[in-house]
Amino acid sequence: MRTPATPEAVPSLPGQRAASARPPAAAQRPRPVHWWHAALVAVPTAALFVLGYRRRWICDDGLIYLRPVRQILAGNGPVFNVGERAESSTGTLWQWLLALAAWVTGEDPAFLAVGLGLLLSAAGFGLALYATCRLHRGARLLLPAGVFVLLAVPPFWSYMTSGLESGLGAFWTGLSWWLLTRTRRGQETRPVYTAAFVFGLGTLVRPDLAVVTACFLAAQWWVLRPSRRGTAAMLASAGALPLAYEVFRAGYYGILVPLPAIAKEASASDWSRGAGYVQETLGPYWLWPVVPVLGALAVLLVRRTRRERRYRAPGRTSLAVVLAPLAAGLLLSAYVIRVGGDYMHARMILPALLLLLLPVLVVPANRFTGVASALLLVWLCAAVSPLRTPFDVRSTPASFNVRSSDVEALGDHNPVRTGTWVANWPALPEARGMLAQAVRAPGPTLLYFDAGRRLHTTPMRPDSRYHVVIVGRHLGVTGAAASLDAYVNDAWGLASPVGAHLALERWSWPGHEKFLRNHWVFAEWAAQRPPERDLLRAGASLETVVAARAALDCGELAELRESVRAPLTAERFWRNLTGSVERTGFRFARWPATAERALCD
């Protein structure tokens, strides 16, 4: 009986290597287990949806988004207070998405923020898992790995809602990762430009996601290697909308970044506090033992990708695609540590952690990854068991467990309505009563806090443009309780152009270093000569109020106030636009006498 002949090598063309007699790797590779891979996407996504739903809530910072949404729907523009152009929303796209949803449905924006956040987060995690499965499409069997972290760390579940832009950020990250893993040389131009457009939205989702945009665009360019014309078209697709909005922001608001970025000094440095913030995220959830395991899986994945590239394996993945989220995650982590983290527990580091997990959410099965997946499964069981004490400490050196505090204060495990906050926030019943009295008062009234956080009233100038001004220590719920035509004077500068531009002179809680003291509030709003009793309660003196009033009317500070309160004519828009760089960097001393000397001399 004749034995089959060994296939001969196919003769090569001049300048080419001879084709190997070995059959293609794709022909030898067993078919993937599709049902298992589908389960790897569906089951964790469903579990995360349920976990996020059980923790649904909206926080005070989430409520901050809702007053501009209500102002937009009322026809007053994207402002926090009528007559003052201040951008209090860090997530531009999130603000406009909520406005659109509220306009279409007529529903409470708080309820919409919670629901949309949950849906977008779950969709983002699902897209991320599907994209990672696609990344490893050459493997017959995939095993869960990094996805165990999403299932074990409660802050991921909490910030799926919360009313913040976190849900939209998770969706944008998952969608961008899915588009990047689909990038192949020789693609049609439309998918390429669509992906570049989506990557470019990062700065509108949240400004610090610009590093993710840069890394993903660089990876896309490296895979495609387009011509100069193609590169220009990609950059135009990515930058058109962000640049157009930046021109609008500079002309309308007079600055280059959202006001919270100035209030929180997003360019400042406090590395030690940032390191403590990361420790307070990784430590309580037992994440430190997981880091070397996931790091080893990432290194193994990079080596595998390089080996496939060297041997020209069919369907190989570009190394740039694998490295892009890892580089973006490391850069974003470095930024968060540099600025000192955030006062909200774990919030700022979660986007970076998600990026670092993307390539290893699931991994190709082999002996090493099987052991790693088993170890991670054991860790998951321990992390969600009673062995680990729940992290419910209300205040820690670097951050604050906002959800636990809010739930306890409101007496509701799932506060998802504006009315729940307004009715149940402990300090608000008295404020609501005083607001109602101020509305009925014959003259304009200022509501301010004393050193003991008790609310008081004092008369304002008869010619005040507002009938009621209230100082907001909790900006979100105060803005929800006050009418749209009242002025909410933010004590922390997130919605106050004057307060945001105070010089940073001390470090305290992240984002809460700039406190607008009452001498500035009285100088801007109170009667020409405030009653002595009110000055004593406010912790101010007539001299400091007079000095602050003089500073407000001098130099760059006077021009800053004019840029946000003068009617928005074409000339004013141009002056705002051309002066936005200097205005963004402007700061003034928090002590009135020092500010007066610097601005008026």
For each residue, the residues with C-beta under 8 A, 3 or more apart:
1:
2:
3:
4:
5: 8
6: 21
7: 21 23
8: 5 21
9: 18 19 20 21
10: 18 19
11: 18
12: 16 17 18 19
13: 16
14:
15:
16: 12 13
17: 12
18: 9 10 11 12
19: 9 10 12
20: 9
21: 6 7 8 9
22:
23: 7 27 28
24: 27 28 314
25: 28 29 313 314
26: 29 314 315
27: 23 24
28: 23 24 25
29: 25 26 138 140
30: 140
31: 34 140
32: 37 137 139 140 141 142
33: 36 37 140 141
34: 31 37 38
35: 38 39
36: 33 39 40 141 142
37: 32 33 34 40 41 133 142 362
38: 34 35 41 42
39: 35 36 42 43
40: 36 37 43 44 129 133 142 144 147 362
41: 37 38 44 45 126 129 130 133
42: 38 39 45 46 126
43: 39 40 46 47
44: 40 41 47 48 125 129 144 147 150 151
45: 41 42 48 49 122 125 126 129
46: 42 43 49 50
47: 43 44 50 51 151
48: 44 45 51 52 121 122 125 150 151 156 157 160
49: 45 46 52 53 118 122
50: 46 47 53 54
51: 47 48 54 55 151 157 160
52: 48 49 55 56 118 121 122 157 160 161
53: 49 50 56 118
54: 50 51 157
55: 51 52 154 157 158 160 161 403 414
56: 52 53 114 118 161 414 416
57: 114 158 161 162 163 403 406 407 414 415 416
58: 62 63 110 113 114 161 162 163 415 416 421
59: 62 63 162 163 164 344 402 403 406 476
60: 63 64 402 406 421 474 475 476 477
61: 64 162 163 164 344 402 476
62: 58 59 65 66 110 113 162 163 164 476
63: 58 59 60 66 67 110 163 418 421 475 476 477 479 480
64: 60 61 67 88 89 475 476 479 494 495
65: 62 68 69 89 91 94 95 98 109 113 163 164 165
66: 62 63 69 70 98 109 110 113 163 418 476 479 480
67: 63 64 70 71 80 88 476 479 480 484 488
68: 65 71 72 78 79 80 88 89 95 99
69: 65 66 72 73 95 98 99 102 109
70: 66 67 73 74 109 484
71: 67 68 74 76 77 78 79 80 82 484
72: 68 69 75 76 77 78 96 99
73: 69 70 99 102 103
74: 70 71 484
75: 72
76: 71 72 79 82 484
77: 71 72 85
78: 68 71 72 87 89 95 96 252
79: 68 71 76 82 83 84 85 86
80: 67 68 71 84 86 88 479 488 490 495
81: 84 86 487 488 495
82: 71 76 79 484 485 487
83: 79 465 466 565
84: 79 80 81 487 497 564 565
85: 77 79 252 253 254 564 565 568
86: 79 80 81 253 259 495 496 497 564
87: 78 249 253 255 258 259
88: 64 67 68 80 258 259 260 475 490 494 495
89: 64 65 68 78 92 94 95 258
90: 165 206 207 258 260 261
91: 65 94 95 164 165 168 169 204 205 206
92: 89 95 96 204 205 245 258
93: 96 97 165 168 201 204 205
94: 65 89 91 97 98 164 165 168 205
95: 65 68 69 78 89 91 92 98 99
96: 72 78 92 93 99 100
97: 93 94 100 101 116 168
98: 65 66 69 94 95 101 102 109 112 113 116
99: 68 69 72 73 95 96 102 103
100: 96 97 103 104
101: 97 98 104 105 107 109 112 116
102: 69 73 98 99 105 106 107 108 109 112
103: 73 99 100 106
104: 100 101
105: 101 102 112
106: 102 103
107: 101 102 111 112
108: 102 111 112 417 418 419
109: 65 66 69 70 98 101 102 112 113 418
110: 58 62 63 66 113 114 163 416 417 418 421
111: 107 108 114 115 416 417
112: 98 101 102 105 107 108 109 115 116
113: 58 62 65 66 98 109 110 116 117 161 163
114: 56 57 58 110 111 117 118 161 162 163 416
115: 111 112 118 119
116: 97 98 101 112 113 119 120 167 168
117: 113 114 120 121 160 161 162 163 164 166 167 168
118: 49 52 53 56 114 115 121 122 160 161 167
119: 115 116 122 123 167
120: 116 117 123 124 167 168 170 171
121: 48 52 117 118 124 125 159 160 161 166 167 170 171
122: 45 48 49 52 118 119 125 126 160
123: 119 120 126 127 171 174
124: 120 121 127 128 167 169 170 171 172 173 174 175
125: 44 45 48 121 122 128 129 150 170 174
126: 41 42 45 122 123 129 130 174
127: 123 124 130 131 171 174 175 177 178
128: 124 125 131 132 173 174 177 178 354 358 361
129: 40 41 44 45 125 126 132 133 147 361 362
130: 41 126 127 133 134 178
131: 127 128 134 135 174 177 178 180 181 182 358
132: 128 129 135 136 177 181 358 359 360 361 362
133: 37 40 41 129 130 136 137 142 362
134: 130 131 137 178 181 182
135: 131 132 181 317 321 322 359
136: 132 133 139 142 317 362 363 364
137: 32 133 134 315
138: 29 308 313 314 315 316 364
139: 32 136 142 364 365
140: 29 30 31 32 33 365
141: 32 33 36 364 365
142: 32 36 37 40 133 136 139 362 363 364 365
143: 362 363 364 365 369 370 373
144: 40 44 147 148 361 362 373 376 377
145: 148 294 297 360 361 362 363 369 372 373 376
146: 149 150 294 297 357 358 360 361 362
147: 40 44 129 144 150 151 357 361 362
148: 144 145 151 152 376 377 379 380
149: 146 152 153 156 287 290 294 353 357
150: 44 48 125 146 147 153 156 354 357 361
151: 44 47 48 51 147 148 380 384
152: 148 149 285 379 380 383 384
153: 149 150 156 285 287 346 383
154: 55 157 158 285 390 391
155: 158 159 281 345 346 347 350
156: 48 149 150 153 159 160 350 354
157: 48 51 52 54 55 154 160
158: 55 57 154 155 161 162 403
159: 121 155 156 162 164 166 167 346 347 350
160: 48 51 52 55 117 118 121 122 156 157 166 167 170
161: 52 55 56 57 58 113 114 117 118 121 158 167 416
162: 57 58 59 61 62 114 117 158 159 166 403
163: 57 58 59 61 62 63 65 66 110 113 114 117
164: 59 61 62 65 91 94 117 159 167 347
165: 65 90 91 93 94 168 169 205 206
166: 117 121 159 160 162 169 170 347 350 351
167: 116 117 118 119 120 121 124 159 160 161 164 170 171
168: 91 93 94 97 116 117 120 165 171 172 205
169: 91 124 165 166 172 173 205 206 209 351
170: 120 121 124 125 160 166 167 173 174 351 354
171: 120 121 123 124 127 167 168 174 175
172: 124 168 169 175 176 198 201 202 205 209
173: 124 128 169 170 176 177 212 351 354 355 358
174: 123 124 125 126 127 128 131 170 171 177 178
175: 124 127 171 172 178 179 198
176: 172 173 179 180 195 198 199 202 212 216
177: 127 128 131 132 173 174 180 181 325 358
178: 127 128 130 131 134 174 175 181 182
179: 175 176 182 183 191 194 195 198 199
180: 131 176 177 183 195 199 216 219 220 321 324
181: 131 132 134 135 177 178 317 321
182: 131 134 178 179 191 195
183: 179 180 187 192 195 219 220 223 224 318 321
184: 187 223
185: 223 224 225
186:
187: 183 184 191 192 224
188: 191 192
189: 192 193 230 233
190: 193 194
191: 179 182 187 188 194 195
192: 183 187 188 189 195 196 220 224 226 230 234
193: 189 190 196 197 233 234 237
194: 179 190 191 197 198 237
195: 176 179 180 182 183 191 192 198 199 220
196: 192 193 199 200 217 220 234 235 237 238
197: 193 194 200 201 237 238 240 241
198: 172 175 176 179 194 195 201
199: 176 179 180 195 196 202 213 216 217 220 238
200: 196 197 203 213 217 237 238 239 240 241 242
201: 93 172 197 198 204 205 213 241 242
202: 172 176 199 205 206 209 210 212 213
203: 200 206 207 209 210 213 242
204: 91 92 93 201 241 242 245
205: 91 92 93 94 165 168 169 172 201 202 209
206: 90 91 165 169 202 203 209 351
207: 90 203 210 257 258 261 266
208: 211 266 332 335 336
209: 169 172 202 203 205 206 212 213 332 351
210: 202 203 207 213 214
211: 208 214 215 328 331 332 335
212: 173 176 202 209 215 216 325 328 332 351 355
213: 199 200 201 202 203 209 210 216 217 238
214: 210 211 217 218 328
215: 211 212 218 219 324 325 327 328 331
216: 176 180 199 212 213 219 220 324 325 328
217: 196 199 200 213 214 220 221 234 235 238
218: 214 215 221 222 320 324
219: 180 183 215 216 222 223 318 320 321 323 324
220: 180 183 192 195 196 199 216 217 223 224 234
221: 217 218 224 225 226 231 234
222: 218 219 225 318 320
223: 183 184 185 219 220 318 320 321
224: 183 185 187 192 220 221 230 234
225: 185 221 222
226: 192 221 229 230 231 233 234
227: 230 231
228: 231 232
229: 226 232 233
230: 189 192 224 226 227 233 234
231: 221 226 227 228 234 235
232: 228 229 235 236
233: 189 193 226 229 230 236 237
234: 192 193 196 217 220 221 224 226 230 231 237 238
235: 196 217 231 232 238 239
236: 232 233 239 240
237: 193 194 196 197 200 233 234 240
238: 196 197 199 200 213 217 234 235 242
239: 200 235 236 242 243
240: 197 200 236 237 243 244
241: 197 200 201 204 244 245
242: 200 201 203 204 238 239 245 246
243: 239 240 246 247
244: 240 241 247 248
245: 92 204 241 242 248 249
246: 242 243 249 250 256
247: 243 244 250 251 577
248: 244 245 251 252
249: 87 245 246 252 253 255 256 257 258
250: 246 247 253 254 255 256 576 577 580
251: 247 248 254 573 574 576 577 580
252: 78 85 248 249 568 573 576
253: 85 86 87 249 250 259 564 576
254: 85 250 251 560 563 564 576 579 580 583
255: 87 249 250 259 262 580 583 584
256: 246 249 250 580 581 584
257: 207 249 261 262 266 584
258: 87 88 89 90 92 207 249 261
259: 86 87 88 253 255 262 263 493 494 495 496 497 500
260: 88 90 263 264 494 500 511
261: 90 207 257 258 264 266
262: 255 257 259 265 266 493 500 501 584
263: 259 260 492 493 494 496 499 500 511 514
264: 260 261 339 510 511 513
265: 262 268 339 504 513
266: 207 208 257 261 262 339
267: 339
268: 265 339 340 504
269: 338 339 340
270: 273 274 338 339 340 507
271: 274 275 337 338 340
272: 275 276
273: 270 276 277 340 341 398 507 510
274: 270 271 277 278 336 337 338 339 340 341
275: 271 272 278 279 337
276: 272 273 279 280 341 397 398
277: 273 274 280 281 336 337 340 341 342 348 349 398 399 510
278: 274 275 281 282 333 336 337 341 349
279: 275 276 282 283 398
280: 276 277 283 284 345 346 396 397 398 399
281: 155 277 278 284 285 287 345 346 349 350 353
282: 278 279 285 287 288 291
283: 279 280 286 287 288
284: 280 281 391
285: 152 153 154 281 282 383 388 391
286: 283 289 290 379 382 383 388
287: 149 153 281 282 283 290 291
288: 282 283 291
289: 286 292 293 379
290: 149 286 287 293 294 376 379
291: 282 287 288 294 295
292: 289 295 296
293: 289 290 296 297 372 375 376
294: 145 146 149 290 291 297 298 356 357 360
295: 291 292 298 299
296: 292 293 299 300 368 372
297: 145 146 293 294 300 301 360 363 369 372
298: 294 295 301 302 326 356 359 360
299: 295 296 302 303
300: 296 297 303 304 363 368 369
301: 297 298 304 305 322 359 360 363
302: 298 299 305 306 319 322 323
303: 299 300 306 307
304: 300 301 307 308 364
305: 301 302 308 309 316 317 318 319 322
306: 302 303 309 310 319
307: 303 304 310 311 313
308: 138 304 305 311 312 313 316 317
309: 305 306 312 313 316 318 319
310: 306 307
311: 307 308
312: 308 309 316
313: 25 138 307 308 309 316
314: 24 25 26 138
315: 26 137 138
316: 138 305 308 309 312 313
317: 135 136 181 305 308 321 322
318: 183 219 222 223 305 309 321 322
319: 302 305 306 309 322 323
320: 218 219 222 223 323 324
321: 135 180 181 183 219 223 317 318 324
322: 135 301 302 305 317 318 319 325 326 359
323: 219 302 319 320 326 327
324: 180 215 216 218 219 320 321 327 328
325: 177 212 215 216 322 328 329 355 356 358 359
326: 298 322 323 329 330 355 356 359
327: 215 323 324 330 331
328: 211 212 214 215 216 324 325 331 332 355
329: 325 326 332 333 352 353 354 355 356 358
330: 326 327 333 334 352 356
331: 211 215 327 328 334 335
332: 208 209 211 212 328 329 335 336 351 352 355
333: 278 329 330 336 337 349 352 353 356
334: 330 331 337 338
335: 208 211 331 332 338 339
336: 208 274 277 278 332 333 339 341 342 348 349 352
337: 271 274 275 277 278 333 334 340 341
338: 269 270 271 274 334 335
339: 264 265 266 267 268 269 270 274 335 336 510
340: 268 269 270 271 273 274 277 337 398 507 510
341: 273 274 276 277 278 336 337 348 349 398 399 510
342: 277 336 347 348 399 510 511
343: 399 400 402 509 510 511 512
344: 59 61 347 348 399 400 402
345: 155 280 281 391 396 399 400 401 402
346: 153 155 159 280 281 349 350 399
347: 155 159 164 166 342 344 350
348: 277 336 341 342 344 351
349: 277 278 281 333 336 341 346 352 353
350: 155 156 159 166 281 346 347 353 354
351: 166 169 170 173 206 209 212 332 348 354 355
352: 329 330 332 333 336 349 355 356
353: 149 281 329 333 349 350 356 357
354: 128 150 156 170 173 329 350 351 357 358
355: 173 212 325 326 328 329 332 351 352 358
356: 294 298 325 326 329 330 333 352 353
357: 146 147 149 150 294 353 354 360 361
358: 128 131 132 146 173 177 325 329 354 355 361
359: 132 135 298 301 322 325 326
360: 132 145 146 294 297 298 301 357 363
361: 128 129 132 144 145 146 147 150 357 358
362: 37 40 129 132 133 136 142 143 144 145 146 147
363: 136 142 143 145 297 300 301 360 369 372 373
364: 136 138 139 141 142 143 304 369
365: 139 140 141 142 143 369 370
366: 369 370
367: 370 371
368: 296 300 371 372
369: 143 145 297 300 363 364 365 366 372 373
370: 143 365 366 367 373 374
371: 367 368 374 375
372: 145 293 296 297 363 368 369 375 376
373: 143 144 145 363 369 370 376 377
374: 370 371 377 378
375: 293 371 372 378 379
376: 144 145 148 290 293 372 373 379 380
377: 144 148 373 374 380 381
378: 374 375 381 382
379: 148 152 286 289 290 375 376 382 383
380: 148 151 152 376 377 383 384
381: 377 378 384 385
382: 286 378 379 385 387 388
383: 152 153 285 286 379 380 388
384: 151 152 380 381 388
385: 381 382 388
386:
387: 382
388: 285 286 382 383 384 385
389:
390: 154
391: 154 284 285 345 401
392: 401 404
393: 396 401
394: 400 401 404 405
395: 400 401
396: 280 345 393 399 400 401
397: 276 280
398: 273 276 277 279 280 340 341 510
399: 277 280 341 342 343 344 345 346 396 510
400: 343 344 345 394 395 396 405 509
401: 345 391 392 393 394 395 396 404 405
402: 59 60 61 343 344 345 405 406
403: 55 57 59 158 162 406 407
404: 392 394 401 407 408
405: 394 400 401 402 408 409
406: 57 59 60 402 403 409 410 415
407: 57 403 404 410 412 413 415
408: 404 405 411
409: 405 406 424 425 426
410: 406 407 415 420 421 424 425
411: 408 424
412: 407 415 420 424
413: 407
414: 55 56 57
415: 57 58 406 407 410 412 420 421 424
416: 56 57 58 110 111 114 161 420
417: 108 110 111 420 421
418: 63 66 108 109 110 421 422 480
419: 108 422 423
420: 410 412 415 416 417 423 424
421: 58 60 63 110 410 415 417 418 424 425 428 476 477 480
422: 418 419 425 428 432 477 480 481
423: 419 420 428
424: 409 410 411 412 415 420 421 428
425: 409 410 421 422 428 474 477
426: 409
427: 430 431 453 455 474
428: 421 422 423 424 425 431 432 477 478 481
429: 432 433
430: 427 433 434 455
431: 427 428 434 435 447 455 470 478 481
432: 422 428 429 435 436 481
433: 429 430 436 437
434: 430 431 437 438 447 455 457
435: 431 432 438 439 447 468 470 481 482 486
436: 432 433 439 440
437: 433 434 440 441 445 457
438: 434 435 441 445 447 457 467 468 470
439: 435 436 467 468 483 486
440: 436 437
441: 437 438 444 445
442:
443: 459 460 462
444: 441 459 460 461 462 464 466 467 468 469
445: 437 438 441 457 458 459 460 467 468 469
446: 457 458 459 460 469 470 521 522 525 526
447: 431 434 435 438 455 456 457 468 469 470 471
448: 455 456 457 458 471 518 521 522 538
449: 453 454 455 456 471 473 491 518
450: 453 454 456 537 538 539
451: 539
452:
453: 427 449 450 473
454: 449 450
455: 427 430 431 434 447 448 449
456: 447 448 449 450 534 537 538
457: 434 437 438 445 446 447 448
458: 445 446 448 522 526 527 530 531 534 538
459: 443 444 445 446 526 527 530 531
460: 443 444 445 446 464 466 469 525 526 527
461: 444 464 525 526 527 528
462: 443 444
463:
464: 444 460 461 467 469 525
465: 83
466: 83 444 460 469 485 486 487
467: 438 439 444 445 464 485 486
468: 435 438 439 444 445 447 482 483 486 487
469: 444 445 446 447 460 464 466 486 487 488 489 525
470: 431 435 438 446 447 478 482 486 487 488 489
471: 447 448 449 489 491 518 521
472: 475 478 479 482 488 489 490 491 495
473: 449 453 478 491 492
474: 60 425 427 477 478
475: 60 63 64 88 472 478 479 488 490 491 492 494 495
476: 59 60 61 62 63 64 66 67 421 479 480
477: 60 63 421 422 425 428 474 480 481
478: 428 431 470 472 473 474 475 481 482 488
479: 63 64 66 67 80 472 475 476 482 488 495
480: 63 66 67 418 421 422 476 477
481: 422 428 431 432 435 477 478
482: 435 468 470 472 478 479 486 488
483: 439 468 486
484: 67 70 71 74 76 82
485: 82 466 467
486: 435 439 466 467 468 469 470 482 483
487: 81 82 84 466 468 469 470 525
488: 67 80 81 469 470 472 475 478 479 482 495
489: 469 470 471 472 496 499 516 521 524 525
490: 80 88 472 475 493 494 495 496 499 516
491: 449 471 472 473 475 496 499 515 516
492: 263 473 475 496 499 511 512 514 515 516
493: 259 262 263 490 496 498 499 500 501 502 514 516
494: 64 88 259 260 263 475 490 500 511
495: 64 80 81 86 88 259 472 475 479 488 490
496: 86 259 263 489 490 491 492 493 499 500 516
497: 84 86 259 500 501 560 561 564
498: 493 501 502 516 520 524 552 557 560 561
499: 263 489 490 491 492 493 496 502 514 516 520
500: 259 260 262 263 493 494 496 497 514
501: 262 493 497 498 557 560 586 587 588
502: 493 498 499 514 516 587 588 589 590
503: 587 588 589 590
504: 265 268 513 514 587
505: 513 589 590
506: 513
507: 270 273 340 513
508: 512 513
509: 343 400 512 513
510: 264 273 277 339 340 341 342 343 398 399 513
511: 260 263 264 342 343 492 494
512: 343 492 508 509 515
513: 264 265 504 505 506 507 508 509 510
514: 263 492 493 499 500 502 504 590
515: 491 492 512
516: 489 490 491 492 493 496 498 499 502 520 521
517: 520 521 539 540 590
518: 448 449 471 521 522 538 539 540
519: 522 523 538 540 541 544 545 547 548 592
520: 498 499 516 517 523 524 548 552 592
521: 446 448 471 489 516 517 518 524 525 526 538
522: 446 448 458 518 519 525 526 530 534 535 538 540 545 548
523: 519 520 526 545 546 548 549 551 552 592
524: 489 498 520 521 548 549 552
525: 446 460 461 464 469 487 489 521 522
526: 446 458 459 460 461 521 522 523 530 534 545
527: 458 459 460 461 530 531
528: 461
529: 542
530: 458 459 522 526 527 534 535 538 542 545
531: 458 459 527 534 535
532: 535 536 542
533: 536 537
534: 456 458 522 526 530 531 537 538
535: 522 530 531 532 538 540 541 542 545
536: 532 533 539
537: 450 456 533 534
538: 448 450 456 458 518 519 521 522 530 534 535
539: 450 451 517 518 536
540: 517 518 519 522 535 544 545
541: 519 535 544 545
542: 529 530 532 535 545 546
543: 546 547
544: 519 540 541 547 548 592 593
545: 519 522 523 526 530 535 540 541 542 548 549 592
546: 523 542 543 549 550
547: 519 543 544 550 551 592 593 595 596
548: 519 520 522 523 524 544 545 551 552 592 595 596
549: 523 524 545 546 552 553
550: 546 547 553 554 596 600
551: 523 547 548 554 557 588 592 595 596 599 600
552: 498 520 523 524 548 549 557 558 561
553: 549 550 557 558
554: 550 551 557 558 596 599 600
555: 558 559 599 600
556: 559 560 582 583 586 588 599
557: 498 501 551 552 553 554 560 561 586 588 595 599
558: 552 553 554 555 561 562 599
559: 555 556 562 563 579 583
560: 254 497 498 501 556 557 563 564 583 586
561: 497 498 552 557 558 564 565
562: 558 559 565 566
563: 254 559 560 566 572 575 576 579 583
564: 84 85 86 253 254 497 560 561
565: 83 84 85 561 562
566: 562 563 569 572
567: 572
568: 85 252 572 573
569: 566 572 573
570: 573 574
571: 574 575
572: 563 566 567 568 569 575 576
573: 251 252 568 569 570 576 577
574: 251 570 571 577 578
575: 563 571 572 578 579
576: 250 251 252 253 254 563 572 573 579 580 583
577: 247 250 251 573 574 580
578: 574 575
579: 254 559 563 575 576 582 583
580: 250 251 254 255 256 576 577 583 584
581: 256 584 585
582: 556 579 585 586
583: 254 255 556 559 560 563 576 579 580 586
584: 255 256 257 262 580 581
585: 581 582
586: 501 556 557 560 582 583
587: 501 502 503 504
588: 501 502 503 551 556 557 595 598 599
589: 502 503 505 594 595 598
590: 502 503 505 514 517 595
591: 594 595
592: 519 520 523 544 545 547 548 551 595 596
593: 544 547 596 597
594: 589 591 597 598
595: 547 548 551 557 588 589 590 591 592 598 599
596: 547 548 550 551 554 592 593 599 600
597: 593 594 600 601
598: 588 589 594 595 601
599: 551 554 555 556 557 558 588 595 596
600: 550 551 554 555 596 597
601: 597 598
